[in-house]
Amino acid sequence: METITLPEPVDFPQYTWRPLEADDIEALHRLAQANWEADGLESVQPVEEIKHMMGIIMSGEIKAGTLLALTEAGEIAASVFAFLLPSQTEHRVNVGGSVHAAHRRQGLGHFLLAWAEAWARQTLAQLEADLPRRLEVSCRDYQEDRIALFEAFGCRPTRYFFQMERDLAEPIPEKPLELGLGLANWTPEMNEATRAAFNDSFRDHWGFFPVDETLWPVFTGKPDFRGDLSQLALDGNGHFDKLNRIEPLSAGRVIGFCLCSVSEERNAQTGKREGVMDEIGVIRGWRKRGIASALIAAAMRAFREEGLEYAKLGVDTENPTGALRLYENLGFYSVRRSIAFHKALG
């Protein structure tokens, strides 16, 4: 077996190099504050979001490789994070990171991507399953410097994604469910059933890997998650009220979901009252029956009642269920685009 070693930052003696540590939260936030305008982003990642993800990384619940470049003052000049995402069909390492706007144009991004690729090869070589292996990176479609860097490393565009928006002042259509189905808000008691529906609904989607109990808090445990705005579709062995909402919750199985969040900090930065539909899915046996439309319409109404002005969601433009067309039909329009790249590693 080939021995793979991680590259040393010999060309950057002005920095101190080390892995991520638990007390780096504030420094990572300052890095985000330094970069958001230079990167054309709408807002700075809130401290609570960074803290939540740091908790998952530091717990060891997901295998990760991290590296930071620190200035003499102890500030983060650059960072890289590589996450192993194994599945039954392929092994993937997803890479993200950032270089401080004042420390760019000297090759830090190139070195960090080379380090991440070496970490990926080293980590994947330890896995027993003989499955396809790949490195994944992504960026906004206008970030030409990152696109050039990725392509120089042999990464190729794989998928295109839209961030979509919808003005909640516009009429929200009525989208009733068929007889025997009902809606309910997410509650902690429905958390595991929602995870099961999530895994079932996305198993035929590009890039999906099953989410176990340890990683599920990424979705329903994050600080801005709003279970009271999130919608579940349940099949019908129970009783329904006049609004076709199921009661009790235990009477039905989760067959669809729309998991939502509201970041008050991001909204304060952008000056827009927005709610985000983070994950929308319907299990395969129940598709093409208007369930997704009903979930989204119900979430939009909940957003509007909350005093929110816009709804946002993201979509893979090649989604096999035709989600892009569905969202457009419900009044959503594209406001930003991003590109996913991958490089085969064997």
N, C-alpha and C positions, 0 to 999 in steps of 0.2 A: 504494500500500500504506500502511495506517495506521501511523504511527510510535508505538511503544509505549515508554514510559520507565518506569524503576523508581522507585517512590515513595521519597522521602527521609524519614528519621525526625526530622522537624522538631519533633515533639511530645515527643521524648525526648532533650533535650540533656544529661541527666545520664549518658548512656552513650556509650562509644566504639563505633563500628560498623565492622566489617571482615569479609571472607570468612574461612572456615576456613583454618587454617594447620597445617602438619605437626606442630608441637609443642603442639597443643591437646589431646592425648590425655588427659593427667592432669586438665586442667580440665573436659573433658567427663565424665570419670568422677566428679569431685566434683559436677557438676551432677546426674548420675544418682543419686548418694548422697543429695543434698538432696531429691530428688523422689519416691523410690520409695514411701515410706510415704504421702505426700500423694496420690499417684496410685493407691494401692491395689494396687501391684505386689507380686509374691511375692519378688523378689530384685533386686539391683542388677546392671546389665550389667557383666560383668567387663572389666577393662582390656584383656585380650588380644582380646576381641571387638571393642572399639572400635578398637584398633590395626589389626586385620585389615581392617575396613571403611574406616578412614582410608587405608590403603595403596591400596585400590582407587579411592577417590575422588581421592586426590592423584595417582595414576598417569595420570588422564585416560582410563582404559579405559571409563568411563561418563560421559556429559555431565551435569554437576551444577551447580546454583546454590546457594551457601551464604551465610549471613549470621549474624553473631554480634553480640550486644549485650554489652559488657564494662563492668564496674564500675570505679571508680577504682582498686580493688585488683587489677584484672586478672582477676577471676573472671567466668565466663559467667553473665549474668543471663537470657539467652534465646538460642535458636538455631533455625534453620530450614534444612532440606535439601530440595532439589527435584531429582529425578532424571528424565531423559528416558528413556522406555521405548518406542522405536519398534518397529513390526512391519509386516507386509505388509497388515494390515487396519485398523489404527488407530494413532494416535500418542497416547501417554499421558505425563503427568508425575505422578509419585508424590511426595507431600509429607509430610515428617515434621518434628518439632521438639519443643521443650520450653521452658517458662518456669520459671525457678527459683521454688520455692514462696514465697520471701520477696519476690518481685518481681511477683506476680500482681495482678489487679484494677486495672490501670491502662491496659489496652489494648495491651500488647505482643503478645499472641497475635493480636489483630485486625490489627495492623500487619504482622506477619510473614506471615500468610496472604495479605494483600493484596500484599505484596512477592512472595511465591511465585507467586501467580496472574499478576502482571505478568511475572515471569521466564518463566513457562510460555508465556504468549501471545507474548512476544518471541522465545523459542526456537522455538516451533512455527511462527511466521510465516516462519522461515528455511528450513523444509523444503519440498521441491518437491512431494512426493506430496500429491495432493488426497484426504486420508483424514479420517475423523472424528477429532476431537481432544478430549481430556478431561483434567480435573484429578482426582486421586484423593487422598483422605485417609482415615484410619481411627482408631478409638478403641475402648475397652472399652464395653460397653453400659450401664454405670453412670456413665460420665463425662459427666454432664448438661451441664456447662459447655462441653465440647468439642462435644457434639452441637448445642447451641444456637448456638455459633460457626459451625460448618459450615453449618447450615441458614440462618443469617443471610447467608452468602455464596452462597446458591443451590445448595449441595450437597445431594444427595438420597440416601437409603439405597439401595444397589444390591445388597448381598450381606451375608449373615450367616455368621459362622464360629464353630465350637466348638473350644475346647481340650479334649481328652479325656484321660482317665487310666484306667489299668488296674492293679489290684493283682496283682502277680506271685506272691503267695502262693496265689492261686486256681489251680485246675487249668488247664493250658494244653492245648488240644485237639490231637490229632494231625491234621495237614492234609497228607497225602501228595500229591506231584505225580503226574501221569499218567506212564505209561511213556514213556521217551525224553527226559524233562526232568530237570534237576538243579539243585542249589543250590551256590553258592560264595560265599565272602567277597569283598568288594571288595579289589582290589589296584591299585597304580599302573598296572600293565600293562593293566588293564581300564577305566581312567579314561575314555578317549575313547569306547569302546563304551558305557559307562554314560551319557555325555552324549548320545549319539545316541538311546539308548532313552528318556532323559528327554524330549528334544524330541519324539519320536514319540508318547509316551504322553500328554503334556499338550497337544498341539496343538489338541484340541477342548474344552479347559477354559476357563472364563471368565477373562479377564485375562491369559492366557498370551502370552508373547513368546519367540521362539527364543533360546536361550542359546548364545553362541559361546564359543570357547576362552578369550577374555580375561575373561569373566564367570564361567566355570565354577568357578574357585577359591572363589567365594562359597559353593559347596555342599561341595566335597570338599577345599578348601584351608583351611578355617577351623580355628582352633586346637583346638576340642573335637570335631572330626570323628573318628569311630572306624570305620575301614575293617574292623577285625577283628570288629566287631559288625554291620556292614552286610551285607546279604544281596543276592545277585544270583540271578535265575533264568535258566538258560541252556537253549537248545534243544539237541537231542540228537545231535550227530554224534560224541560222544566216549564215554569209558568212565566208569562210575560206581562208587563204592565201595558198601559195604553200607548206608551212610546216605543213599544216593542223592545224594551230592555229586560233582560232575563233576571229572574229572581227565583230561587237563590242562586248564587254563583256556582255552587257545586252541582247544579242541575244539568250543565252542559259541558261539552268538550271544546277547547279552544281550536278554532279552525282558521282564524285569521287575526291579524293584529296590526295596530298602528301605534308604535311607541314614540312618545313625544317628549320634548324638552324645551325649556325656556331659560336662557341665560340673561339674567337681569344686567349683569356686568357688560356683556357684549351689546345688549340693547342700549345701555347708557352711552357706550362708545359710538355706536352708529347713529343714534338718534331715531331709530326705528323700533317699534314694538313688534317683535317677530317671535313666532313659535316655530319649532323645527319638528318635522316628522322624520325621525331618525331612521326607523326601520318599518317597512310596510310589507306584509306578506300574507299569502293565503296558501294553505296546504294543497298539495297537488290534486287530490280528489275533489276539491271544492272550487276549483278555478272556473272562470267564464260564467259565473252566476251572479255577478254584480256585487260581490262581497267587498272587494277592494274599494270600489266606488263608495259604498255605504260607509266604510270605515273612515275614508278620507273626508267625506262630507260631514260626518259626525265630529271628527277632529277639528275641522274648520269652524263649525258652529261653537264648539267648546272654546276654541281660541278667541273667537269674536266675543263670546260672553265673558272671557277673561280680560277683555279690553285690548287684545292684540290686534295689530293692523295688517300684518302679513303672515303668510304661511310659507315655509321653505322646505324643500326636500332635495335629495340627490338621486340620480338615476344613471345606470349603465345604459348607454345609448343602444347597445345590442342585447338588452335584457330579453330573454327568451319568451317572457309572458306578454310582451307588448306594453310594458309599463310606461314607456315614453309617450306613446299615443294616448294612453289612458289619462296621464297627468295633463297633457295638452288639452284633452277634451273637457277636463275639469277646470280649465282656466289658468293652469301654470305655464310659465314661459321661462326660457333659459336666460340666466343673468351672468353665469360664469361657466368656464369649461376647464377640465383638467385631463391629463393624459397619464395612463399607466404604461410603464415600460417593463420589459422583462429580459433577462439574459439566461439562456440555458446553461446549467452547470454540470450537465451529465445525466 
